[in-house]
């Protein structure tokens, strides 16, 4: 018997400045959970570790906006996130938090060890400072233009547009996120990790050692960073929220969140091991342990350059075997945005779709952004459920269980001699554990899920081809063999679906009465046994594994998103400031008259322009108006309008426009005509 392998699997610590959404799930937590569950089923030792990241500037910004303390913010969202993960079936062995004492102690000890061994550079330099707010502007307290891609709303620590990590002083045209002021430079002392000194190590470890087995997006980003030349990275910040710098001279400073957060994996492991009464160190310091970081692409630099350099500097830790980072998941064609409330929040999903955790797990895995950004749509969610889970997986299981109860009172029949089709079908079943394993081990979870569904398709095809409901009338002995094999496929699905669909697996195992088997079935049993469910074993009654999702349920979610979008636009809409003061004589020069649109045509090769013929009483004139995206040409014929008639003519796309239609915005952001309230007002009447 081989000794089980040991895996330390970490999932990125979620910021506790808001709930978890489907982008987080698809990018990090679902793939990590699939991998952890798979390794447990294989009999390996697993420590699946996570926790709330409760320090950093986003927390303090959230607290300022809500008028509460940072501790109140993290307490609120830590409880919400932890409960949502548990209900969703994310099987963390430990979910901790970085405000815990064990984490403060662990991070402080880690910093002091590197400090005492001279691994830091101590520098006094100039940092951005907001005099009005009376504080230095670390990370997200400052926004400006990204020095690499030119994005004008980059944060001080990272550009969300191109993913580049940088220092606040690198920003072009920086502005304080607190007051909006242009910051000044002020001297302050900080400690830096000299990443440039670890460049040879990083080149050998990653660029030479992991060129073939790391994902191209991860390897490429790391290579770009290293090739650009690494610079010392600050590990302390001038803030009052976080872990105090634990050495002399560190008063008023805290550990940089990207120094303290990854140490949270270690402290969470310590917390877990202490609760179990075991030693934590083998999970981080034994060379036979496989350390894996599951993250999103925005965290690649921190997990592949900064944290490994920290571990190398400390000297006693293993390095990550792989960092299978995913790309981003969009929502209905747009980027998921917490600030704009354009997201599907996990806690709300669990309320709206009770008992359907596996449907979301399935959809996010089937559409996972493993190699490129992907899009989640509610229509696809519905189709995946109805056309795949219900029609393929659920349909097969339901037919097998119903027929077994109908023909044999729920007892597994004895098989007779196997036909060539039977032999081939059983042989295919026995190949699936290895096929699925190979995909999971290479972090190709979408591919693995496709193969799982192919097994369900195999079962459906076998039943459809063998037609036991017909054969039972002429050859009941043959039907016993057919149903025996169909039950073996159902048993294989119950075991192999567990990493992907844990709630479904538990339900199916109950239906098939796994608890009464002489020994529990494991992953490798499927490769070798022809009698996963032996003859005379009693199964339970049929129970639907999945239920159809109706159009109304999907429409409710689409309506919720649209309402959220409109509310966000209304909340962020700014009223234009008053223009320069004019005299009464200036106002009287404006000749505004009531008119009627007689004709309307689209201006060729434009999106916005309509060419109008408008009767303004004194004449019929041509006006070009940018309203084509709000109104069709046909619907505005006969529309009463207000026209500024004495505006100097202007040629637009070759057409002379002889006036301007006056419009206004509605509360929902749409254009509306300014028309006379009294329909009897004639064309040409002046508006005053």
C-alpha positions in Angstrom: 0.0 0.0 0.0 1.5 3.4 -1.1 1.7 6.2 1.4 -1.0 8.9 0.6 0.4 12.1 -0.9 0.0 15.3 1.0 -1.6 18.4 -0.6 -1.8 22.0 0.8 -4.3 23.7 -1.4 -5.0 27.4 -0.9 -7.7 29.6 -2.3 -7.2 33.3 -2.6 -8.3 35.1 0.6 -11.5 37.2 -0.3 -11.5 40.8 0.7 -14.1 41.4 3.4 -15.4 44.7 1.9 -18.3 43.0 0.2 -20.0 39.6 -0.5 -18.7 36.9 -2.8 -19.9 36.9 -6.4 -19.9 34.4 -9.3 -16.6 35.8 -10.7 -14.8 34.8 -7.5 -16.5 31.4 -7.6 -15.6 30.6 -11.2 -12.0 32.0 -11.0 -10.9 30.5 -7.6 -13.2 28.7 -5.3 -15.1 26.1 -7.5 -11.9 24.9 -9.3 -10.0 24.7 -6.0 -12.9 22.8 -4.4 -13.1 20.3 -7.3 -9.4 19.6 -6.9 -9.5 19.3 -3.1 -12.5 16.9 -3.2 -10.8 14.9 -5.9 -7.6 14.4 -3.9 -9.6 13.4 -0.8 -11.6 10.8 -2.8 -8.3 9.5 -4.1 -7.2 8.9 -0.5 -4.6 11.7 -0.2 -4.0 14.0 2.7 -5.5 17.4 2.0 -5.4 20.7 3.8 -7.7 23.0 1.8 -7.1 26.5 3.3 -8.7 29.9 3.1 -9.8 32.8 5.2 -11.0 36.4 5.0 -8.5 39.1 4.1 -9.4 41.8 6.5 -6.7 44.4 6.1 -5.8 46.8 3.4 -7.2 50.1 2.0 -10.4 48.8 0.5 -11.6 47.9 4.0 -11.0 51.4 5.3 -12.6 53.0 2.3 -15.7 50.9 2.8 -15.8 51.9 6.5 -15.5 55.6 5.6 -18.4 55.3 3.1 -20.6 53.4 5.6 -19.7 55.6 8.6 -18.6 52.6 10.6 -15.3 51.2 11.9 -13.1 48.9 9.8 -13.7 46.1 12.4 -17.5 46.4 11.9 -17.0 46.1 8.2 -14.9 43.0 8.4 -17.1 41.3 11.0 -20.2 41.8 8.8 -18.7 40.5 5.6 -16.6 37.7 7.2 -19.7 36.2 8.7 -21.6 36.5 5.4 -18.8 35.1 3.2 -18.1 32.2 5.6 -21.8 31.2 5.8 -22.2 31.5 2.0 -19.2 29.3 1.3 -20.5 26.6 3.7 -24.0 26.6 2.2 -22.6 26.4 -1.3 -20.5 23.4 -0.4 -17.0 24.8 -0.6 -15.2 22.2 1.5 -12.5 24.2 3.2 -10.7 22.3 5.9 -10.3 25.7 7.6 -11.7 29.2 6.9 -9.9 31.7 9.1 -9.5 35.5 9.1 -6.5 37.8 9.2 -7.8 39.7 12.2 -7.3 36.6 14.3 -4.6 36.6 16.9 -2.9 33.6 15.5 -2.5 35.4 12.2 -1.2 38.6 13.8 1.4 36.5 15.7 2.4 34.5 12.6 2.8 37.5 10.3 4.7 39.4 13.0 7.1 36.5 13.6 7.6 36.1 9.8 8.5 39.8 9.5 10.8 39.8 12.5 12.7 36.8 11.3 13.4 38.4 7.9 14.2 41.7 9.6 16.6 40.1 12.1 18.4 38.3 9.3 18.9 41.4 7.3 16.6 40.4 4.4 14.9 43.8 4.2 16.2 47.2 2.9 15.3 50.1 5.1 14.7 53.4 3.1 13.5 56.9 3.7 11.8 58.2 0.6 9.0 60.3 -0.7 5.5 59.0 -0.8 2.2 60.7 -1.9 0.6 62.6 0.9 -2.8 64.3 1.2 -2.4 67.3 3.4 -6.1 67.9 3.8 -6.7 64.3 4.9 -3.5 64.4 6.9 -2.3 61.0 5.7 -0.1 59.2 3.2 -1.9 57.8 0.2 -1.2 54.1 0.0 -2.6 51.7 -2.6 -6.3 52.5 -3.2 -6.3 55.8 -1.5 -4.9 57.2 -4.7 -6.0 56.9 -8.4 -4.3 58.1 -11.5 -3.2 57.1 -15.0 -1.5 53.7 -15.3 2.1 54.2 -16.5 1.9 51.1 -18.6 -1.4 51.1 -20.4 -2.7 54.7 -19.9 -5.9 53.6 -18.1 -7.0 56.8 -16.3 -8.5 55.1 -13.2 -5.7 52.9 -12.1 -5.2 52.4 -8.3 -2.0 53.1 -6.5 -1.0 49.4 -6.2 -2.5 47.9 -9.4 -4.2 48.7 -12.7 -7.4 46.8 -13.1 -7.3 47.4 -16.8 -4.0 45.7 -17.7 -3.3 43.9 -14.4 0.1 45.6 -13.8 1.2 46.0 -10.2 3.1 49.2 -9.4 3.7 51.8 -6.7 1.5 54.8 -6.0 4.3 57.1 -7.0 4.4 55.5 -10.5 1.0 56.9 -11.3 0.6 59.8 -13.8 -1.6 62.7 -12.6 -2.4 61.1 -9.2 -5.4 62.2 -7.2 -6.4 61.5 -3.7 -9.3 59.1 -3.5 -10.2 60.7 -0.1 -10.4 64.4 -1.1 -9.8 64.5 -4.8 -6.8 66.7 -4.2 -3.5 66.4 -6.1 -1.2 65.0 -3.5 2.3 66.2 -2.6 5.4 64.2 -1.8 6.5 63.8 1.8 9.3 61.8 3.3 8.6 58.6 5.2 10.5 55.5 6.2 9.6 52.0 5.0 11.1 48.4 4.7 11.4 46.8 1.3 11.9 43.3 0.1 14.6 43.5 -2.5 13.0 41.5 -5.3 15.8 42.2 -7.6 18.1 40.0 -5.5 15.7 37.1 -6.0 15.6 37.4 -9.8 18.1 34.6 -10.4 16.1 32.3 -8.1 12.8 33.1 -9.9 14.4 32.6 -13.3 15.6 29.1 -12.4 12.5 28.1 -10.4 9.8 29.3 -12.7 11.2 30.3 -16.1 13.3 27.2 -16.4 11.6 24.8 -14.0 7.9 25.3 -14.8 7.9 26.4 -18.4 6.1 23.2 -19.5 3.6 22.6 -16.6 2.4 26.1 -15.7 -0.5 27.7 -17.5 0.6 30.0 -20.4 -1.2 33.0 -18.9 0.7 32.5 -15.6 4.0 31.8 -17.0 3.8 34.6 -19.5 2.9 37.2 -16.9 5.7 36.1 -14.6 8.2 36.1 -17.5 7.2 39.6 -18.5 7.7 40.9 -15.0 11.1 39.2 -14.5 12.3 40.3 -18.0 11.3 43.9 -17.2 13.5 43.9 -14.2 12.4 43.5 -10.6 12.6 46.3 -8.1 12.5 46.4 -4.2 8.9 46.1 -3.0 7.6 47.9 0.1 6.4 45.6 2.8 5.1 48.3 5.1 2.5 51.1 4.8 1.6 54.3 6.6 -1.8 53.3 7.7 -3.7 52.8 11.0 -5.6 49.6 10.0 -3.6 46.4 9.8 -0.9 44.5 11.6 1.5 46.9 13.4 5.1 46.8 12.2 6.7 44.8 15.1 10.1 46.4 15.2 11.5 49.7 16.6 10.8 52.6 14.2 7.6 51.0 12.9 5.3 53.1 15.0 2.2 54.3 13.0 2.9 51.8 10.3 1.4 48.4 9.4 2.5 45.4 7.3 1.6 45.8 3.7 -1.6 43.8 3.0 0.2 41.8 0.3 2.9 40.9 2.8 0.5 39.8 5.5 -2.3 38.3 3.4 -0.5 35.2 1.9 0.9 34.5 5.4 -2.8 34.0 6.2 -2.5 30.7 4.4 0.1 29.6 7.0 -1.8 31.0 10.0 -5.0 29.3 8.8 -3.2 26.0 8.5 -1.8 26.5 12.0 -5.3 27.2 13.4 -6.7 24.0 11.6 -3.8 21.8 12.8 -4.2 23.0 16.4 -7.9 22.2 16.4 -7.1 18.7 15.1 -4.2 18.2 17.5 -1.7 17.6 14.7 1.5 19.3 13.5 1.1 22.0 10.9 4.7 22.1 9.7 4.6 19.1 7.3 1.9 20.9 5.3 4.3 23.8 4.7 7.8 22.5 5.2 7.9 18.9 4.1 9.4 18.5 0.6 6.8 15.7 -0.1 4.0 18.2 0.3 2.5 19.6 -2.9 1.6 23.3 -2.4 -0.9 24.8 -4.8 -2.4 28.3 -5.0 -5.7 28.8 -6.7 -6.1 32.4 -7.7 -7.5 34.9 -10.3 -5.2 36.4 -12.9 -5.0 39.7 -11.0 -3.1 38.0 -8.2 -0.5 36.2 -10.3 2.4 38.6 -9.5 1.8 38.3 -5.7 1.6 34.5 -5.7 4.4 33.8 -8.2 6.9 36.5 -7.4 6.4 38.3 -4.1 5.2 35.4 -1.9 7.7 32.9 -3.2 10.5 35.4 -2.7 9.2 35.8 0.9 9.2 32.1 1.4 12.7 31.8 -0.1 14.0 34.6 2.1 12.6 32.8 5.2 14.3 29.6 4.1 12.3 26.8 5.6 9.1 26.6 3.5 8.3 24.6 0.4 7.5 26.5 -2.8 4.2 26.2 -4.8 4.2 23.3 -7.2 1.7 25.2 -9.4 -0.4 28.4 -9.4 -3.4 27.6 -11.7 -4.7 31.1 -12.1 -7.9 31.7 -14.1 -9.0 34.6 -16.2 -12.0 36.7 -15.5 -15.8 35.9 -15.8 -18.0 38.6 -17.2 -21.8 38.9 -16.7 -24.3 39.3 -19.5 -21.6 40.8 -21.7 -20.2 43.3 -19.2 -17.4 43.2 -16.7 -18.5 42.2 -13.2 -18.3 45.3 -11.0 -18.8 45.4 -7.2 -19.0 49.2 -7.2 -21.7 49.2 -9.9 -23.5 46.2 -8.3 -23.3 44.4 -11.6 -22.8 40.9 -10.2 -24.6 37.8 -9.1 -24.0 37.6 -5.4 -23.6 34.1 -3.9 -25.8 34.8 -0.8 -28.6 36.1 -3.0 -28.3 33.2 -5.4 -28.7 30.8 -2.5 -31.9 32.6 -1.5 -33.3 32.7 -5.0 -32.4 29.1 -6.0 -32.6 27.0 -2.8 -31.2 23.5 -3.3 -29.6 24.4 -6.6 -26.0 24.8 -5.5 -24.8 22.2 -8.0 -26.5 23.9 -10.9 -24.4 27.0 -10.4 -21.3 24.8 -9.7 -22.0 23.0 -13.0 -22.5 26.1 -15.1 -19.5 27.9 -13.7 -17.3 24.9 -14.4 -18.7 24.2 -17.8 -18.0 27.9 -18.7 -14.9 28.4 -16.6 -12.5 31.1 -17.7 -9.5 28.8 -17.7 -7.6 30.2 -20.7 -9.6 33.4 -21.6 -12.3 35.6 -20.2 -15.7 34.0 -20.4 -19.3 35.3 -20.0 -22.0 34.1 -17.7 -25.6 34.6 -18.9 -28.8 33.5 -17.2 -30.0 31.9 -20.5 -27.0 29.7 -20.6 -27.5 28.9 -16.9 -31.0 27.8 -17.7 -29.9 25.8 -20.8 -27.1 24.0 -18.9 -29.6 22.9 -16.3 -32.5 22.0 -18.5 -30.7 20.5 -21.5 -27.8 18.8 -19.7 -28.3 18.2 -16.0 -32.1 17.4 -16.3 -32.2 15.9 -19.8 -29.0 13.9 -19.7 -27.7 13.1 -16.2 -31.0 13.3 -14.4 -33.0 11.5 -17.1 -30.6 8.5 -17.1 -30.6 8.1 -13.3 -34.4 8.4 -13.2 -35.0 5.8 -15.8 -32.6 3.3 -14.2 -34.1 3.7 -10.7 -37.7 3.7 -11.9 -37.2 0.5 -14.0 -35.3 -1.2 -11.2 -38.2 -0.6 -8.8 -40.8 -1.5 -11.4 -39.2 -4.8 -12.5 -37.4 -6.0 -9.4 -38.9 -4.1 -6.5 -35.7 -2.1 -6.1 -33.4 -5.0 -6.0 -30.3 -5.2 -8.2 -30.9 -8.1 -10.6 -28.4 -10.9 -11.3 -26.6 -10.5 -14.6 -26.5 -13.3 -17.2 -23.9 -13.7 -19.9 -22.6 -10.4 -21.3 -23.0 -9.5 -25.0 -20.2 -7.6 -26.9 -22.2 -4.4 -26.3 -22.3 -5.1 -22.5 -18.5 -5.8 -22.4 -17.7 -2.7 -24.4 -20.0 -0.6 -22.1 -18.4 -1.9 -18.9 -15.0 -1.4 -20.4 -15.8 2.3 -21.2 -17.1 2.8 -17.7 -13.8 1.5 -16.3 -11.8 4.0 -18.4 -13.6 7.1 -17.1 -11.9 7.4 -13.7 -8.5 7.7 -15.5 -9.8 10.0 -18.2 -11.4 12.4 -15.6 -8.4 12.1 -13.3 -6.0 13.1 -16.1 -8.0 16.3 -16.8 -8.3 17.3 -13.2 -4.6 16.8 -12.5 -3.8 19.2 -15.3 -6.4 21.7 -13.9 -8.6 21.3 -17.0 -11.9 21.2 -15.0 -14.1 22.1 -18.0 -12.7 19.1 -19.9 -13.1 16.8 -16.9 -16.8 17.9 -16.6 -17.4 17.2 -20.3 -16.1 13.6 -19.7 -18.3 13.1 -16.7 -21.3 14.1 -18.8 -20.1 11.7 -21.5 -20.5 8.9 -19.0 -24.1 9.9 -18.4 -24.5 10.0 -22.2 -23.1 6.5 -22.4 -25.7 5.3 -20.0 -28.5 7.0 -21.9 -27.3 5.6 -25.2 -27.0 2.1 -23.7 -30.6 2.1 -22.4 -31.9 3.7 -25.7 -30.1 1.0 -27.8 -31.0 -2.0 -25.6 -34.7 -0.9 -24.9 -35.3 -2.9 -21.8 -39.0 -1.7 -21.7 -39.5 -3.5 -25.0 -37.2 -6.5 -24.4 -38.9 -7.3 -21.0 -41.9 -8.6 -22.9 -39.9 -11.2 -24.9 -36.6 -11.9 -23.0 -36.9 -10.9 -19.3 -33.5 -12.6 -18.5 -31.8 -10.3 -20.9 -33.4 -7.3 -19.2 -31.8 -8.4 -15.9 -28.4 -8.0 -17.5 -29.3 -4.7 -19.1 -30.4 -3.2 -15.8 -27.5 -4.6 -13.9 -25.1 -2.8 -16.3 -27.2 0.4 -16.2 -27.0 0.3 -12.4 -23.2 0.0 -12.6 -23.0 3.1 -14.7 -25.3 4.9 -12.2 -22.9 3.9 -9.4 -19.9 5.2 -11.3 -21.6 8.5 -11.8 -22.4 8.7 -8.1 -18.6 8.5 -7.3 -17.2 10.4 -10.2 -19.5 13.4 -9.9 -18.7 14.1 -6.3 -15.9 16.7 -7.0 -18.1 18.6 -9.3 -21.6 18.1 -7.9 -21.3 17.2 -4.2 -24.9 17.6 -3.3 -26.0 15.5 -6.3 -23.5 12.8 -5.4 -24.8 12.7 -1.8 -28.4 12.4 -3.1 -27.6 9.8 -5.7 -25.7 7.7 -3.1 -28.7 7.8 -0.9 -31.0 6.7 -3.8 -28.6 3.8 -4.6 -28.2 2.9 -0.9 -24.4 3.2 -0.8 -24.5 3.2 3.0 -25.6 -0.5 3.1 -22.7 -1.7 0.9 -20.1 -3.9 2.6 -17.4 -1.4 1.9 -17.6 2.2 0.5 -16.9 2.6 -3.2 -13.9 4.7 -4.1 -12.5 6.3 -7.3 -10.3 3.3 -8.2 -13.0 0.7 -7.6 -14.7 1.9 -10.8 -11.6 0.9 -12.8 -11.6 -2.7 -11.6 -15.0 -3.8 -10.4 -17.8 -5.1 -12.6 -20.2 -5.3 -9.6 -20.1 -1.9 -8.0 -23.7 -2.6 -6.9 -23.8 -6.3 -6.4 -26.8 -8.5 -7.2 -29.6 -8.5 -4.6 -28.5 -5.1 -3.3 -31.6 -3.0 -2.5 -31.9 0.6 -3.8 -34.3 3.3 -2.9 -37.2 4.9 -4.7 -36.8 7.4 -7.6 -36.2 11.0 -6.8 -35.5 13.8 -9.2 -31.9 14.9 -9.1 -32.6 18.1 -10.9 -35.7 20.3 -11.7 -36.3 22.4 -14.7 -35.7 26.1 -14.4 -38.5 28.1 -16.0 -38.3 31.2 -18.1 -40.0 33.3 -15.3 -37.1 32.5 -12.9 -34.5 33.6 -15.4 -36.5 36.7 -16.3 -36.6 37.7 -12.6 -32.8 37.6 -12.5 -32.5 39.6 -15.7 -34.9 42.2 -14.3 -33.0 42.4 -11.1 -29.8 43.1 -13.1 -31.5 45.8 -15.1 -32.9 47.4 -12.1 -29.5 47.4 -10.4 -28.0 49.0 -13.5 -30.6 51.7 -13.6 -30.3 52.4 -9.9 -26.5 52.7 -10.2 -26.7 55.0 -13.2 -29.2 57.2 -11.3 -27.0 57.2 -8.2 -23.9 58.2 -10.1 -25.5 60.6 -12.5 -24.1 64.1 -12.0 -26.1 67.2 -12.8 -24.2 69.5 -15.2 -23.0 72.7 -13.5 -24.5 76.0 -14.4 -23.0 77.7 -17.4 -21.6 81.2 -17.5 -24.2 83.9 -16.6 -25.8 85.6 -19.6 -27.8 88.9 -19.9 -31.5 89.1 -20.7 -30.6 90.5 -24.1 -28.6 87.3 -24.8 -31.6 85.2 -24.0 -34.0 87.2 -26.2 -31.8 86.4 -29.2 -32.8 82.7 -29.0 -35.6 82.0 -31.5 -37.2 78.8 -30.2 -40.4 77.6 -32.0 -42.8 74.7 -32.0 -42.5 72.4 -35.0 -43.6 69.1 -36.3 -41.4 66.4 -37.8 -42.7 65.6 -41.3 -40.0 63.2 -42.6 -37.1 61.2 -41.0 -34.4 59.1 -42.6 -31.2 57.5 -41.3 -28.0 59.3 -42.3 -26.0 56.6 -44.2 -22.9 55.1 -42.4 -23.7 56.6 -39.0 -25.1 55.1 -35.8 -26.6 58.2 -34.2 -27.8 60.6 -36.9 -31.2 61.1 -38.4 -32.0 63.6 -41.1 -35.3 65.3 -40.4 -37.7 67.6 -42.3 -39.4 69.8 -39.7 -42.2 72.3 -40.2 -41.4 75.2 -38.0 -44.2 77.5 -39.2 -42.0 80.0 -41.0 -40.7 77.2 -43.3 -39.8 73.5 -43.6 -36.2 73.0 -42.9 -33.6 70.2 -42.7 -32.2 69.3 -39.3 -29.7 66.6 -38.5 -30.1 65.2 -35.0 -28.1 62.6 -33.0 -31.2 60.6 -31.8 -31.0 57.5 -34.0 -30.0 55.2 -31.1 -33.1 56.3 -29.1 -35.7 56.6 -31.8 -36.4 54.9 -35.1 -37.2 57.1 -38.2 -40.8 55.7 -38.5 -41.8 56.3 -34.9 -41.1 60.1 -34.8 -43.1 61.1 -37.9 -45.7 63.6 -36.6 -43.8 64.2 -33.4 -44.2 67.8 -32.0 -40.8 69.3 -31.1 -39.2 72.5 -29.9 -36.6 73.8 -32.4 -33.8 76.4 -31.9 -34.3 78.1 -35.3 -31.6 80.8 -35.4 -28.6 78.5 -34.7 -26.0 79.0 -37.4 -26.2 76.2 -40.0 -23.7 73.4 -39.7 -22.8 70.6 -42.1 -22.9 67.1 -40.7 -21.9 64.1 -42.9 -22.5 66.2 -46.0 -25.9 67.4 -44.9 -26.5 71.1 -43.9 -28.4 71.2 -40.6 -30.6 74.3 -40.2 -31.4 74.2 -36.5 -31.5 72.1 -33.4 -34.1 69.9 -31.8 -34.2 70.5 -28.0 -34.1 67.3 -25.9 -33.9 66.3 -22.3 -32.9 63.2 -20.3 -35.5 61.1 -18.4 -34.7 59.7 -14.9 -33.8 56.4 -16.5 -31.2 58.0 -18.8 -33.2 58.0 -22.0 -33.8 61.0 -24.4 -37.2 62.7 -24.5 -38.6 65.5 -26.7 -39.5 68.9 -25.3 -43.0 69.3 -26.8 -45.9 71.8 -26.1 -48.3 70.6 -23.4 -51.2 72.2 -25.3 -51.8 70.2 -28.6 -53.6 73.2 -30.2 -50.3 75.3 -30.3 -49.6 75.9 -34.0 -46.3 75.3 -35.7 -44.2 78.4 -35.6 -45.4 79.6 -32.2 -42.4 81.0 -30.2 -41.3 79.4 -27.0 -40.4 82.0 -24.3 
